[in-house]
Amino acid sequence: MKRLFNFCILLAVCACVMGQGRNNRVRTNIPLDSIVLSDPCILADQATMMYYMTGTGGKLWKSKDLKLWSGPYTVAETDPTSWMGPRPMIWAAELHQYQGKYYYFATFTNRDVKIGTYRGNEIERRACHVLVSDKAEGPYRPMKDKTYLPAEKPTLDGTLWVDTDGKPYMVYCYEWLQNWDGTIEKIELKHDLSGSVGEGQLLFRASESPWSKEKVDGKIVPNRVTDGPYLFRTQTGRLGMIWTSWIYDVYTQGVVYSESGTLDGPWIQEKEPITPPNFGHGMLFRTFDGKLLMSVHSHKSINGRYHRVPHLFVVDDSGDQIKIGEEYRP
């Protein structure tokens, strides 16, 4: 787990550099595989017939064809007087269109504020938050509520889901660095997503995964990390969620399905991973011509440093389970 913790620190530093520099030169005609980006999320915007991609670092990329991109553009405008501070790190940003507006779900970290030390790990103030814009390209700005989740809990990778009750929810990870067995949870959101309602509720724990592994005190046990939840419903109506953890040092994505068809579950883990090794933190979107694709990043070490690049895979959701096909090359 030390390696995982070191990775988190490295990713945080990269996010700070990528996400906060406002003088980044905008480039054009950049192939997707030439962009270095963690946690890529793509919004296909019908209003502009443009694809918008964001992720860790908080920048935005634009494309008409998923092949050539322009960017990075700065789109997140946070409040420097808020708990985030003047220069928060931005992880795992997502774009969602909802009720006529565009919403920016992201994990913000204020490295100057510590919420405690747990088993030797000093935890910085980190939480999921939501910004809003009238346009997909932003700018995205804060809404009413100052916080969505408790200040004493490190949370990350928030995503949006509207459940069968018609209410919007944020589904997010409660970080393993504090609870020592990472969880995925939900919290109800206000009708305009400007804040949260009530308290978070547990959906499942990292230790419930049959495929993730790590070695602790000489024993092989399920990995403690929960990362990157993203929800979907198959064409047969079955509710599922992709999420990411590790098999030892291999970044791996699995899938879980709800028996009730709602966020309340129970959630049943599939026995095998859903994507090839060293791909993870995925999301699903449809192209303008109707293809269902999964956006993920590849994960490999080059000269001791992690290198992450967006990739697209074809997805078949016609049955009760999604099936990942060949890599999509526009």
Backbone bond lengths (Angstrom), bond angles and torsions (degrees), N, CA, C in turn:
res aa  C-N    CA-C-N  psi(-1)  N-CA   C-N-CA  omega(-1)  CA-C   N-CA-C  phi
1 M - - - 1.459 - - 1.527 111.82 -
2 K 1.330 116.65 -19.39 1.453 118.85 177.31 1.519 110.02 -61.28
3 R 1.351 114.39 -40.69 1.456 118.67 178.54 1.518 110.95 -60.81
4 L 1.334 117.10 -41.63 1.451 120.93 178.92 1.519 111.31 -63.98
5 F 1.330 115.68 -40.27 1.457 119.30 -179.55 1.523 110.24 -66.15
6 N 1.352 116.27 -42.01 1.452 119.61 177.64 1.519 111.00 -62.01
7 F 1.338 115.43 -36.46 1.456 119.52 177.31 1.515 110.92 -63.39
8 C 1.338 117.00 -42.27 1.466 120.47 179.19 1.528 110.89 -59.32
9 I 1.341 115.21 -42.26 1.457 119.22 179.49 1.519 110.14 -64.49
10 L 1.338 116.64 -44.48 1.457 120.15 179.43 1.516 111.28 -60.81
11 L 1.326 116.06 -44.26 1.459 120.29 179.62 1.521 110.63 -62.63
12 A 1.321 116.33 -38.44 1.455 120.28 179.35 1.518 111.10 -62.26
13 V 1.322 116.12 -44.25 1.459 120.02 179.87 1.521 110.19 -63.89
14 C 1.336 116.35 -43.49 1.467 120.23 178.51 1.518 110.56 -61.45
15 A 1.345 115.89 -41.25 1.461 120.29 -179.54 1.513 110.78 -62.73
16 C 1.333 115.53 -39.56 1.458 119.76 -179.29 1.517 110.14 -63.25
17 V 1.330 116.04 -44.68 1.452 120.33 -179.24 1.517 110.97 -67.10
18 M 1.349 116.70 -45.41 1.458 120.91 -176.84 1.517 111.93 -71.44
19 G 1.341 115.50 -40.79 1.444 119.21 -170.00 1.508 115.03 -83.78
20 Q 1.336 118.18 -21.53 1.445 117.76 -170.61 1.520 114.06 -107.87
21 G 1.312 117.83 -16.42 1.456 118.75 179.37 1.513 110.75 -70.81
22 R 1.314 117.20 115.60 1.461 120.57 -176.21 1.526 111.97 -92.55
23 N 1.309 118.66 3.23 1.448 121.17 179.78 1.518 111.73 -109.57
24 N 1.338 117.31 18.91 1.459 120.28 177.30 1.525 109.83 -60.01
25 R 1.318 116.36 133.15 1.455 120.60 179.77 1.523 109.57 -75.76
26 V 1.324 116.89 128.50 1.461 121.59 177.68 1.519 108.62 -74.89
27 R 1.337 115.32 128.43 1.460 121.49 178.74 1.525 109.19 -110.04
28 T 1.314 116.58 157.84 1.457 121.27 -179.54 1.529 110.65 -126.80
29 N 1.335 115.32 158.38 1.466 122.09 177.22 1.530 112.31 56.59
30 I 1.339 115.95 45.13 1.459 121.54 -179.19 1.529 108.77 -96.56
31 P 1.329 119.05 122.28 1.471 120.37 176.79 1.523 110.90 -63.24
32 L 1.318 116.34 149.24 1.457 120.73 -177.61 1.518 111.70 -56.40
33 D 1.343 117.31 -41.12 1.459 119.50 -176.77 1.521 113.49 -76.53
34 S 1.332 117.30 2.62 1.466 121.35 175.06 1.522 111.99 -102.00
35 I 1.346 116.69 0.09 1.460 121.44 179.25 1.519 109.06 -96.47
36 V 1.309 117.41 127.67 1.461 122.10 174.92 1.521 107.79 -93.60
37 L 1.333 116.41 114.34 1.463 120.58 -173.96 1.522 110.21 -157.92
38 S 1.322 116.75 131.18 1.455 122.30 173.25 1.520 110.31 -92.74
39 D 1.324 116.55 148.85 1.462 123.38 171.21 1.525 112.55 58.47
40 P 1.335 118.84 49.36 1.465 120.35 -174.79 1.526 112.72 -68.60
41 C 1.320 115.38 128.89 1.465 122.59 177.56 1.523 107.60 -122.98
42 I 1.339 116.77 128.62 1.460 121.52 -176.25 1.530 110.39 -117.70
43 L 1.315 115.34 128.24 1.453 122.65 174.41 1.515 108.48 -106.57
44 A 1.335 117.36 124.21 1.459 122.47 173.58 1.519 107.44 -92.99
45 D 1.320 116.96 105.48 1.460 121.83 -172.13 1.529 110.71 -95.63
46 Q 1.329 116.45 111.44 1.455 121.48 -178.43 1.528 111.81 -66.12
47 A 1.320 117.59 -29.45 1.464 120.68 -176.85 1.522 111.96 -65.07
48 T 1.321 117.03 -34.68 1.464 121.63 -177.75 1.518 113.04 -113.26
49 M 1.346 116.67 -6.42 1.455 122.37 -174.70 1.531 110.14 52.11
50 M 1.310 113.71 44.97 1.465 121.47 -179.31 1.524 108.60 -130.70
51 Y 1.332 115.11 146.13 1.460 121.30 172.45 1.529 108.46 -94.96
52 Y 1.336 116.02 132.68 1.460 121.57 178.35 1.523 108.23 -118.61
53 M 1.311 117.05 128.26 1.465 121.67 -178.15 1.528 110.11 -122.03
54 T 1.329 114.53 133.33 1.461 120.29 174.88 1.515 108.06 -137.42
55 G 1.335 117.12 -175.03 1.458 121.25 -178.67 1.510 110.05 169.87
56 T 1.326 116.80 -152.38 1.462 120.17 178.03 1.529 109.19 -65.94
57 G 1.323 115.51 135.46 1.451 122.02 -172.94 1.512 111.37 106.04
58 G 1.346 116.98 -24.69 1.456 120.82 171.90 1.508 115.89 78.52
59 K 1.324 118.42 3.81 1.460 120.34 178.55 1.530 110.53 -81.74
60 L 1.332 115.83 168.41 1.452 121.88 -178.89 1.526 109.98 -123.98
61 W 1.341 115.14 139.16 1.462 122.96 174.14 1.530 108.52 -120.12
62 K 1.338 116.50 148.34 1.462 121.22 -178.35 1.528 110.48 -125.92
63 S 1.341 115.44 145.49 1.462 120.09 178.18 1.525 109.70 -153.99
64 K 1.331 116.45 147.83 1.457 121.49 174.30 1.517 112.38 -94.25
65 D 1.351 116.24 -16.56 1.465 118.85 -171.33 1.531 114.47 -137.11
66 L 1.329 118.76 6.07 1.465 124.58 -177.49 1.529 112.66 68.77
67 K 1.304 117.19 -1.37 1.463 120.73 -177.62 1.518 112.08 -99.46
68 L 1.324 116.56 -50.95 1.459 122.02 -179.89 1.524 109.61 -114.99
69 W 1.313 115.85 135.81 1.456 121.77 -172.46 1.522 111.25 -125.30
70 S 1.335 115.77 154.68 1.464 121.87 170.74 1.516 108.69 -120.95
71 G 1.317 114.88 146.05 1.456 120.70 -179.30 1.517 111.04 153.31
72 P 1.307 118.92 -171.09 1.471 126.83 -0.27 1.526 112.03 -87.25
73 Y 1.348 115.28 145.25 1.453 122.38 177.31 1.527 109.29 -108.86
74 T 1.320 116.56 142.78 1.459 121.33 174.64 1.524 109.21 -85.22
75 V 1.341 117.38 124.79 1.469 120.11 -175.10 1.525 113.42 -128.56
76 A 1.334 118.89 -17.63 1.467 121.78 -177.81 1.520 110.10 -92.54
77 E 1.331 115.70 122.42 1.463 121.66 178.59 1.521 108.63 -117.95
78 T 1.317 116.68 93.59 1.460 121.44 -177.61 1.521 110.85 -87.74
79 D 1.321 115.53 165.38 1.463 122.29 -179.87 1.532 108.84 -87.90
80 P 1.322 119.19 114.24 1.476 120.80 -177.33 1.513 113.62 -65.62
81 T 1.354 117.46 -16.87 1.468 120.18 179.41 1.519 111.59 -91.18
82 S 1.332 117.86 -2.68 1.463 121.22 -179.20 1.515 110.62 -80.94
83 W 1.341 116.62 -179.11 1.458 121.76 -179.95 1.528 111.66 -62.07
84 M 1.335 117.38 -20.02 1.470 120.26 -178.72 1.518 112.66 -71.03
85 G 1.339 117.40 -23.37 1.449 120.53 -175.87 1.524 111.29 80.90
86 P 1.333 116.77 -178.84 1.470 120.19 -174.06 1.519 115.07 -74.09
87 R 1.337 118.26 -24.13 1.465 120.31 -176.27 1.535 110.19 -139.75
88 P 1.317 117.87 69.52 1.463 119.01 -178.42 1.530 111.70 -71.27
89 M 1.316 115.84 147.75 1.455 119.89 168.92 1.522 108.10 -74.64
90 I 1.325 116.44 147.51 1.455 121.70 -178.31 1.520 108.97 -123.09
91 W 1.337 115.81 123.02 1.461 122.29 178.21 1.528 109.76 -118.15
92 A 1.323 114.98 148.84 1.475 123.31 164.95 1.520 113.68 47.44
93 A 1.332 116.92 47.97 1.463 120.20 178.08 1.529 110.18 -68.07
94 E 1.329 115.93 144.37 1.453 123.13 176.07 1.520 109.62 -131.98
95 L 1.339 116.44 150.01 1.459 122.44 175.09 1.522 109.17 -112.36
96 H 1.336 116.54 132.89 1.460 121.91 178.92 1.521 109.31 -135.83
97 Q 1.325 116.73 134.95 1.457 121.24 172.29 1.521 108.07 -95.92
98 Y 1.344 116.34 130.46 1.462 120.23 -175.20 1.515 109.32 -153.23
99 Q 1.328 115.77 122.37 1.466 123.14 175.82 1.530 112.62 49.06
100 G 1.328 115.56 48.02 1.454 121.03 172.08 1.511 115.97 85.01
101 K 1.319 117.79 -2.15 1.463 120.74 177.93 1.532 109.98 -126.09
102 Y 1.315 115.02 172.53 1.456 121.70 179.89 1.532 108.45 -117.18
103 Y 1.328 115.13 135.72 1.460 120.55 -174.97 1.523 111.03 -123.03
104 Y 1.305 113.85 143.46 1.457 123.27 -174.41 1.527 107.20 -116.77
105 F 1.333 116.08 100.76 1.463 121.84 177.38 1.520 107.33 -91.13
106 A 1.321 117.45 128.75 1.460 119.41 -179.58 1.523 110.55 -154.83
107 T 1.326 114.79 164.33 1.458 122.97 174.39 1.516 107.81 -101.14
108 F 1.321 116.17 123.91 1.460 121.26 -179.75 1.526 108.92 -113.05
109 T 1.330 116.07 139.42 1.460 121.47 -179.63 1.520 110.24 -127.69
110 N 1.338 115.83 128.81 1.463 122.32 172.61 1.524 107.02 -104.48
111 R 1.319 116.94 103.86 1.461 121.62 -174.98 1.522 112.92 -70.73
112 D 1.325 116.88 -14.26 1.463 120.05 -179.33 1.526 112.89 -84.68
113 V 1.341 116.58 -8.74 1.461 120.66 -178.87 1.523 109.24 -115.77
114 K 1.336 117.42 124.38 1.463 122.54 178.88 1.523 109.04 -107.52
115 I 1.332 115.53 136.95 1.466 118.60 -179.64 1.523 112.01 -102.86
116 G 1.326 117.22 -2.96 1.460 119.66 177.37 1.515 111.55 148.31
117 T 1.321 114.15 174.50 1.461 121.58 177.02 1.518 108.24 -121.14
118 Y 1.327 117.40 128.81 1.453 122.74 -176.57 1.524 109.22 -129.15
119 R 1.339 116.01 117.15 1.456 122.32 -179.70 1.524 111.67 49.92
120 G 1.311 115.56 41.64 1.451 121.25 177.02 1.515 114.84 86.70
121 N 1.327 118.00 -5.05 1.462 121.33 179.32 1.520 110.32 -98.93
122 E 1.323 116.92 117.93 1.457 120.66 176.04 1.528 108.35 -80.78
123 I 1.330 116.76 122.81 1.458 122.35 -173.67 1.522 110.42 -100.94
124 E 1.327 115.26 125.04 1.451 120.82 177.12 1.528 110.21 -85.29
125 R 1.312 116.37 160.42 1.475 121.48 178.72 1.522 108.68 -67.93
126 R 1.319 115.45 112.44 1.464 121.95 -174.55 1.516 108.93 -140.49
127 A 1.328 117.05 133.02 1.462 119.12 -179.41 1.523 111.08 -160.77
128 C 1.328 114.49 157.74 1.458 121.98 173.63 1.527 109.21 -78.21
129 H 1.315 115.80 143.76 1.458 121.10 179.43 1.526 108.30 -150.47
130 V 1.332 116.63 163.24 1.456 121.43 -175.47 1.531 110.00 -128.17
131 L 1.344 115.98 132.18 1.457 123.36 174.18 1.534 108.26 -113.80
132 V 1.331 116.94 166.19 1.469 120.18 -174.62 1.523 110.66 -136.60
133 S 1.345 115.48 153.48 1.455 122.06 175.77 1.524 109.17 -150.83
134 D 1.324 116.28 159.02 1.455 121.24 173.97 1.528 111.80 -86.13
135 K 1.338 117.05 -12.53 1.454 122.41 -178.19 1.520 110.61 -129.46
136 A 1.322 116.08 149.66 1.459 120.09 -179.91 1.525 111.77 -62.03
137 E 1.312 116.68 -33.10 1.464 120.14 -177.21 1.521 112.89 -83.03
138 G 1.328 116.86 2.53 1.453 121.36 177.83 1.516 112.55 81.94
139 P 1.341 116.87 -165.42 1.465 127.08 4.08 1.528 112.70 -73.51
140 Y 1.331 115.64 153.45 1.463 123.21 179.28 1.518 109.15 -103.33
141 R 1.346 114.93 129.61 1.457 120.09 -174.35 1.529 110.61 -129.73
142 P 1.343 117.87 160.37 1.469 121.86 -179.04 1.525 111.91 -64.59
143 M 1.343 114.18 158.30 1.459 121.28 176.52 1.529 109.75 -108.72
144 K 1.340 117.64 -140.34 1.455 120.78 -169.62 1.528 113.66 -79.95
145 D 1.320 116.08 -55.50 1.468 119.28 -171.24 1.520 111.69 -74.72
146 K 1.329 115.53 139.99 1.461 120.72 -179.48 1.522 112.16 -76.57
147 T 1.353 116.83 -28.82 1.464 121.20 178.93 1.527 109.33 -139.68
148 Y 1.318 115.27 154.05 1.458 121.75 175.39 1.524 111.80 -110.17
149 L 1.326 116.13 -26.23 1.460 122.07 -175.99 1.520 109.38 -135.92
150 P 1.344 118.03 157.78 1.472 121.00 -174.87 1.525 113.02 -57.14
151 A 1.324 115.68 138.97 1.461 121.44 -177.36 1.521 112.83 -63.41
152 E 1.337 116.86 -27.56 1.474 119.69 -175.46 1.526 112.72 -84.90
153 K 1.341 117.97 -1.48 1.457 121.49 -179.57 1.536 110.01 -110.44
154 P 1.331 118.74 125.47 1.465 119.47 172.97 1.534 109.80 -78.98
155 T 1.323 116.51 116.13 1.457 121.52 -177.95 1.524 109.38 -124.27
156 L 1.324 115.89 154.72 1.457 119.30 -176.28 1.518 111.38 -157.46
157 D 1.334 114.91 166.06 1.462 124.15 171.45 1.525 113.32 61.55
158 G 1.326 117.20 43.49 1.454 120.80 178.69 1.521 112.19 -69.02
159 T 1.333 116.27 142.15 1.456 122.75 177.33 1.520 109.21 -138.29
160 L 1.325 116.94 162.85 1.470 122.00 -175.93 1.517 110.97 -101.32
161 W 1.348 115.65 138.88 1.453 120.86 171.83 1.520 109.34 -147.00
162 V 1.337 117.00 133.35 1.465 122.11 173.72 1.521 106.62 -100.24
163 D 1.332 116.93 117.11 1.461 121.22 -173.65 1.534 110.49 -85.80
164 T 1.325 115.41 179.89 1.460 120.83 -176.86 1.522 112.90 -64.79
165 D 1.341 118.09 -17.67 1.462 120.75 176.51 1.523 112.22 -81.03
166 G 1.346 116.06 0.54 1.456 120.49 178.72 1.512 114.42 82.53
167 K 1.332 117.27 -1.00 1.461 121.37 -177.83 1.529 110.63 -93.46
168 P 1.346 116.92 144.19 1.457 120.09 175.67 1.530 110.69 -82.43
169 Y 1.318 116.50 143.85 1.460 122.75 178.78 1.521 109.95 -133.11
170 M 1.327 114.89 150.74 1.448 120.47 166.32 1.525 107.50 -100.11
171 V 1.328 116.25 127.26 1.453 122.01 173.99 1.524 106.11 -106.86
172 Y 1.324 117.69 130.67 1.457 121.35 -169.37 1.527 110.60 -149.27
173 C 1.317 115.94 170.44 1.471 122.05 175.56 1.524 110.41 -102.20
174 Y 1.320 115.85 136.48 1.465 122.13 167.44 1.521 105.01 -96.92
175 E 1.326 116.40 119.31 1.458 122.00 -163.45 1.526 114.42 -68.61
176 W 1.324 115.07 136.96 1.465 122.82 -178.59 1.523 112.75 -62.01
177 L 1.339 118.59 -24.99 1.455 120.65 -177.71 1.520 111.99 -60.13
178 Q 1.333 116.76 -23.72 1.459 120.20 178.57 1.525 112.45 -104.19
179 N 1.322 117.70 -45.41 1.475 118.43 -175.04 1.530 113.12 -92.39
180 W 1.347 116.77 -7.97 1.475 123.99 174.27 1.528 113.58 66.93
181 D 1.312 117.30 3.63 1.464 122.92 171.71 1.522 105.19 -154.31
182 G 1.335 115.59 87.68 1.452 121.52 -171.99 1.519 112.70 -49.65
183 T 1.315 116.53 145.27 1.461 120.99 -178.89 1.520 110.01 -123.51
184 I 1.318 115.60 161.86 1.457 122.28 165.65 1.513 106.70 -116.68
185 E 1.331 115.41 129.69 1.450 122.27 -171.49 1.527 110.23 -131.99
186 K 1.332 115.34 170.37 1.463 120.50 175.39 1.517 109.06 -130.26
187 I 1.340 115.70 153.35 1.452 121.22 170.86 1.523 107.70 -143.47
188 E 1.332 116.41 137.10 1.460 120.45 179.55 1.522 109.84 -68.61
189 L 1.329 116.18 144.33 1.456 122.26 176.92 1.523 110.54 -109.63
190 K 1.308 116.24 156.35 1.459 120.71 173.92 1.531 109.26 -64.72
191 H 1.317 116.14 161.60 1.465 120.46 -172.11 1.518 112.53 -59.38
192 D 1.348 117.29 -29.41 1.464 120.87 179.29 1.526 111.91 -103.35
193 L 1.322 116.60 12.96 1.478 124.80 178.47 1.526 113.33 63.95
194 S 1.329 116.83 17.22 1.465 120.51 -175.84 1.515 113.32 -80.60
195 G 1.319 117.50 -3.42 1.457 121.45 179.10 1.520 109.12 -177.19
196 S 1.327 115.52 -177.62 1.461 120.87 -179.05 1.523 110.82 -109.78
197 V 1.349 114.38 164.04 1.465 121.51 -178.74 1.530 108.05 -125.75
198 G 1.318 117.38 125.59 1.459 120.85 176.69 1.522 113.06 73.42
199 E 1.328 115.29 -149.53 1.455 121.48 -175.75 1.528 110.57 -119.01
200 G 1.330 114.80 161.08 1.447 120.13 177.95 1.523 111.66 -69.75
201 Q 1.335 115.96 151.48 1.465 121.86 179.61 1.520 109.25 -128.47
202 L 1.320 115.29 139.45 1.458 122.33 -177.06 1.538 111.15 -69.82
203 L 1.337 116.13 134.35 1.462 121.53 171.50 1.530 110.35 -102.55
204 F 1.334 117.55 -52.30 1.466 120.75 173.45 1.520 110.24 -163.36
205 R 1.323 115.47 166.95 1.461 123.13 -178.81 1.526 110.97 -107.78
206 A 1.325 115.70 156.23 1.460 120.83 177.40 1.515 111.48 -57.82
207 S 1.328 117.11 -36.93 1.464 121.77 -175.53 1.520 113.23 -67.64
208 E 1.338 118.24 -9.89 1.459 121.27 177.52 1.528 112.49 -80.48
209 S 1.322 116.47 -8.78 1.458 120.13 -178.14 1.524 111.15 -73.07
210 P 1.360 118.96 129.43 1.460 121.32 178.01 1.520 113.09 -84.79
211 W 1.348 117.50 -11.95 1.467 119.93 -174.46 1.530 113.81 -105.72
212 S 1.326 118.91 -25.89 1.464 120.43 -178.14 1.525 110.03 -76.76
213 K 1.338 116.78 150.89 1.471 120.65 -176.55 1.515 110.68 -149.73
214 E 1.303 114.76 149.50 1.456 123.19 167.35 1.523 107.79 -155.12
215 K 1.320 115.92 166.11 1.459 120.56 179.01 1.521 108.91 -110.45
216 V 1.328 115.97 121.60 1.458 122.54 -179.82 1.526 108.44 -126.45
217 D 1.324 116.32 122.00 1.463 121.58 -179.46 1.529 111.46 52.66
218 G 1.327 114.84 39.72 1.452 119.79 176.61 1.515 115.06 81.80
219 K 1.341 117.84 -1.73 1.459 121.34 -178.98 1.530 110.30 -109.92
220 I 1.322 116.38 143.34 1.458 121.57 176.36 1.528 108.56 -88.03
221 V 1.321 115.96 119.70 1.464 122.25 -176.36 1.530 109.03 -134.18
222 P 1.343 118.43 165.87 1.467 119.93 174.11 1.522 110.88 -60.54
223 N 1.312 116.45 145.32 1.455 120.86 179.53 1.522 110.72 -67.08
224 R 1.325 116.10 152.45 1.457 121.56 -176.01 1.527 114.49 -90.26
225 V 1.321 117.14 -7.53 1.461 121.16 -171.26 1.532 112.09 -88.54
226 T 1.335 116.66 130.50 1.466 122.47 165.32 1.521 107.39 -114.22
227 D 1.341 115.71 136.26 1.458 120.19 -171.63 1.527 108.52 -152.29
228 G 1.324 116.12 142.85 1.455 122.42 166.74 1.508 118.59 58.25
229 P 1.344 121.57 51.63 1.469 119.79 176.06 1.526 111.16 -68.37
230 Y 1.326 115.95 142.16 1.463 120.95 174.03 1.519 107.92 -149.79
231 L 1.328 116.54 128.22 1.464 121.42 -172.69 1.518 112.15 -99.26
232 F 1.327 114.63 153.75 1.460 120.88 179.21 1.523 108.44 -154.01
233 R 1.306 115.31 165.65 1.459 121.15 172.57 1.527 107.52 -130.52
234 T 1.335 116.79 128.30 1.458 120.47 -179.93 1.522 110.19 -70.45
235 Q 1.315 116.44 170.49 1.462 120.15 179.44 1.527 112.22 -65.63
236 T 1.339 117.05 -19.28 1.462 120.83 175.48 1.528 111.96 -85.61
237 G 1.341 117.08 -2.79 1.461 121.40 177.79 1.509 115.18 95.01
238 R 1.328 118.94 4.22 1.455 121.11 -177.70 1.528 110.62 -79.42
239 L 1.328 116.30 132.47 1.461 122.34 -179.95 1.523 110.35 -87.25
240 G 1.314 116.23 128.52 1.457 121.31 178.35 1.517 111.89 -136.39
241 M 1.313 115.29 171.32 1.457 121.78 179.35 1.529 108.83 -146.67
242 I 1.323 117.00 128.98 1.453 120.36 169.07 1.527 107.89 -91.65
243 W 1.322 116.40 146.14 1.456 121.05 178.19 1.527 107.59 -156.08
244 T 1.317 116.86 162.86 1.455 121.38 -169.79 1.524 111.58 -125.73
245 S 1.330 115.48 144.34 1.460 122.93 172.73 1.532 107.27 -147.35
246 W 1.320 116.24 -144.96 1.461 120.79 -176.73 1.527 110.72 -137.17
247 I 1.334 115.32 148.49 1.463 122.29 163.85 1.519 105.20 -112.65
248 Y 1.318 115.08 97.03 1.468 122.45 -169.83 1.532 108.55 57.29
249 D 1.343 119.20 -111.88 1.461 120.28 -178.93 1.532 112.41 -103.93
250 V 1.330 116.32 15.93 1.466 120.64 -178.60 1.528 109.56 -103.80
251 Y 1.311 116.21 118.25 1.466 122.66 178.49 1.526 108.57 -67.45
252 T 1.339 117.51 126.00 1.466 120.79 -167.62 1.524 110.91 -142.63
253 Q 1.335 115.57 141.03 1.461 121.19 179.96 1.525 111.40 -114.28
254 G 1.331 115.08 133.28 1.453 121.40 178.29 1.513 111.38 -117.87
255 V 1.339 115.64 -174.39 1.455 120.50 179.77 1.522 108.62 -142.98
256 V 1.321 115.36 148.12 1.456 122.54 -178.50 1.523 107.67 -137.63
257 Y 1.345 116.76 146.24 1.460 120.71 -177.51 1.531 110.48 -124.02
258 S 1.339 114.64 146.40 1.461 121.04 -179.89 1.521 109.77 -91.64
259 E 1.323 116.51 125.79 1.464 120.05 179.24 1.521 112.37 -70.28
260 S 1.330 117.46 -28.84 1.464 120.43 -178.52 1.523 112.35 -87.98
261 G 1.337 116.82 -12.99 1.452 120.02 -175.99 1.510 113.28 79.96
262 T 1.344 116.67 9.30 1.461 121.92 178.15 1.518 108.93 -128.73
263 L 1.342 115.78 172.21 1.458 120.09 178.19 1.528 112.63 -62.44
264 D 1.324 117.34 -22.60 1.459 120.49 -177.69 1.526 112.95 -70.72
265 G 1.335 117.33 -12.64 1.453 119.32 176.88 1.522 113.04 71.30
266 P 1.345 117.95 -150.29 1.467 126.93 6.04 1.524 112.44 -67.57
267 W 1.341 114.59 152.02 1.450 122.47 -177.21 1.527 109.22 -97.57
268 I 1.329 115.79 124.99 1.457 121.43 -177.40 1.529 108.80 -110.60
269 Q 1.313 114.84 121.05 1.461 120.94 -177.06 1.530 111.52 -77.78
270 E 1.329 116.55 135.79 1.453 120.73 170.24 1.536 109.16 -72.10
271 K 1.316 116.21 148.94 1.464 120.65 -173.36 1.526 113.18 -74.29
272 E 1.325 116.07 -29.46 1.464 120.17 -175.38 1.527 110.81 -116.17
273 P 1.333 118.00 152.48 1.468 121.17 175.58 1.521 111.30 -60.31
274 I 1.330 115.49 160.29 1.459 121.00 -176.07 1.517 112.30 -97.71
275 T 1.326 118.09 -23.12 1.463 122.20 -178.16 1.519 110.37 -123.43
276 P 1.330 118.00 165.21 1.464 120.58 178.02 1.525 111.11 -61.89
277 P 1.337 117.76 161.79 1.466 120.93 178.63 1.533 111.70 -59.19
278 N 1.328 114.94 148.20 1.457 123.15 177.09 1.526 113.46 67.95
279 F 1.324 116.74 27.22 1.456 122.58 168.26 1.526 107.44 -128.55
280 G 1.349 116.53 141.23 1.459 117.26 179.72 1.511 113.57 -170.04
281 H 1.329 114.18 -173.77 1.463 125.42 -177.21 1.537 110.06 50.34
282 G 1.326 114.92 63.20 1.450 120.40 -174.73 1.517 114.58 -94.64
283 M 1.330 114.19 168.60 1.464 122.86 171.30 1.525 106.83 -150.96
284 L 1.331 116.68 165.55 1.456 122.05 -176.74 1.525 110.43 -119.14
285 F 1.338 115.84 143.56 1.460 120.22 174.28 1.527 108.73 -154.66
286 R 1.330 115.82 159.43 1.460 121.35 177.49 1.530 109.83 -104.81
287 T 1.318 114.60 136.72 1.452 119.98 175.96 1.522 109.38 -72.56
288 F 1.316 116.31 170.67 1.459 120.08 -179.02 1.525 111.98 -66.29
289 D 1.333 117.53 -20.62 1.461 119.50 175.89 1.521 112.76 -100.19
290 G 1.348 117.00 14.52 1.458 121.13 169.19 1.508 117.63 93.28
291 K 1.327 119.16 3.71 1.464 120.46 177.79 1.525 110.08 -76.49
292 L 1.337 116.62 136.51 1.456 120.57 175.38 1.527 108.17 -91.53
293 L 1.331 116.12 123.90 1.460 121.93 -177.80 1.518 110.54 -124.62
294 M 1.322 115.16 151.57 1.459 121.95 171.75 1.526 108.24 -109.03
295 S 1.310 116.25 125.50 1.455 122.45 174.38 1.518 108.25 -97.16
296 V 1.330 117.07 122.87 1.461 122.79 178.19 1.524 108.08 -136.60
297 H 1.326 116.49 171.79 1.463 118.16 168.89 1.522 110.16 -115.33
298 S 1.327 114.19 146.12 1.456 119.77 172.17 1.518 108.30 -80.10
299 H 1.318 115.46 156.02 1.465 120.30 -174.82 1.523 108.87 -135.80
300 K 1.319 116.80 115.09 1.459 119.55 175.32 1.517 109.92 -150.34
301 S 1.313 114.60 160.06 1.455 121.50 -179.96 1.522 108.74 -101.07
302 I 1.323 116.21 127.18 1.458 122.34 176.51 1.514 108.23 -122.29
303 N 1.334 115.57 114.75 1.464 121.27 -178.24 1.530 112.09 53.29
304 G 1.334 114.63 39.51 1.453 119.91 176.51 1.515 115.09 82.35
305 R 1.330 117.71 3.66 1.471 120.03 179.38 1.521 109.07 -120.63
306 Y 1.329 116.41 142.45 1.454 120.61 -178.90 1.522 110.38 -75.80
307 H 1.331 115.50 136.98 1.455 122.88 -178.11 1.528 107.30 -126.68
308 R 1.331 116.57 121.64 1.459 121.16 -175.60 1.519 110.12 -127.30
309 V 1.340 115.61 130.43 1.458 122.74 -174.73 1.526 108.86 -133.65
310 P 1.339 118.92 138.00 1.468 120.84 178.37 1.535 111.85 -66.08
311 H 1.332 114.94 143.72 1.460 122.65 174.34 1.521 108.01 -138.71
312 L 1.329 116.28 155.31 1.453 122.62 177.89 1.520 109.63 -121.50
313 F 1.352 116.29 136.50 1.450 121.91 176.26 1.525 109.63 -124.69
314 V 1.317 116.11 143.81 1.460 121.64 175.20 1.526 108.91 -73.12
315 V 1.343 116.88 139.29 1.464 122.21 -177.78 1.527 109.43 -125.26
316 D 1.328 115.87 136.95 1.461 122.90 173.84 1.520 107.81 -108.72
317 D 1.333 116.45 115.65 1.471 120.59 -179.89 1.520 111.37 -115.93
318 S 1.333 117.30 24.40 1.461 120.55 -175.07 1.521 113.30 -74.58
319 G 1.345 117.49 -21.44 1.459 120.89 179.57 1.511 112.50 -103.56
320 D 1.330 116.21 -159.77 1.464 121.10 179.50 1.521 112.69 -78.88
321 Q 1.325 117.47 -11.91 1.460 121.87 179.53 1.522 108.92 -131.87
322 I 1.321 116.74 143.66 1.457 118.56 174.77 1.524 109.01 -77.23
323 K 1.319 115.28 147.00 1.456 122.10 177.68 1.522 108.31 -126.70
324 I 1.328 115.39 131.96 1.450 121.30 -178.01 1.523 109.42 -92.59
325 G 1.342 115.99 125.82 1.446 120.99 -179.04 1.515 111.96 -99.74
326 E 1.308 115.96 -147.24 1.453 121.56 -176.03 1.518 110.95 -75.38
327 E 1.321 115.78 162.19 1.448 119.77 177.08 1.529 109.35 -66.76
328 Y 1.314 116.17 135.75 1.460 122.35 -179.05 1.515 109.42 -88.90
329 R 1.323 115.21 125.71 1.469 120.56 179.94 1.514 108.92 -123.43
330 P 1.335 116.86 98.18 1.470 120.32 -176.21 1.532 112.20 -63.87
